[in-house]
Amino acid sequence: MRFRLTYLIAFVVVSIQAMTLISCAGKRKAQEVMAETPKVEVAVAPVDSVKKTEDILTLYYERTPCFGMCPIFKLEVFQSGKARFEGKNYTELIGIYSSQFTLQEMDKINAVANRIGFFQFQEKYDNPAIQDFPTITVALYKEEKLKYVVNKYKGPKELNELYTLLDKIIDEKQWTLIKK
């Protein structure tokens, strides 16, 4: 047994030395190839001159699980009106769906948000000791940033008006299944 252990240790030491030599030789060869490679200069346009084509997230609405039969889903609506709904459980739509929100729908959502004081609410209403309640998250885009309100426990009652409107719009939409 001692004889085998000695050979095993010797084998490991020799293997490590061999790998070190090979990696050093490989590094030298790579440096030689890089030295021979012609240099190419690339012109980069200033950031301000590049037109932004990114579709900005303007609405995010999520309901998380509870210990009961709470709906579990995420909704994302982008500046273009493109919407993505991902239903996970206890909702009519299970899977990933797409649709289009109109400008009038987004205006109505923003009008309710402004009326209830959404943009002045705290970012989080929670009590870590409460485990059974679902978390409801809404984020709306205003003044070049998303304002998030995460409500798990004792958030402003006015938020219910916004949740009701969002749920109604989701229910009335024609959704196209992307992935079950």
DAHU-V544149 format. One line per field, one symbol per residue. phi: phi as a letter, one per 20 degrees, with the letter a starting at -180 (. if undefined). A space follows every 10 residues. Layout:
phi->???
This chain:
phi->.fffffffff ffffffffff ffffffffff fffffeffec ededfggfee fedfeffdbc cccdfcfddf fcaccccdgf nfccdcedal bfedpdccac eeffffffff ffgffengfd fffbcbbgfe deefdddccc eblmbedecd cdblfgfffg ffgffffffg fefeddfdbe
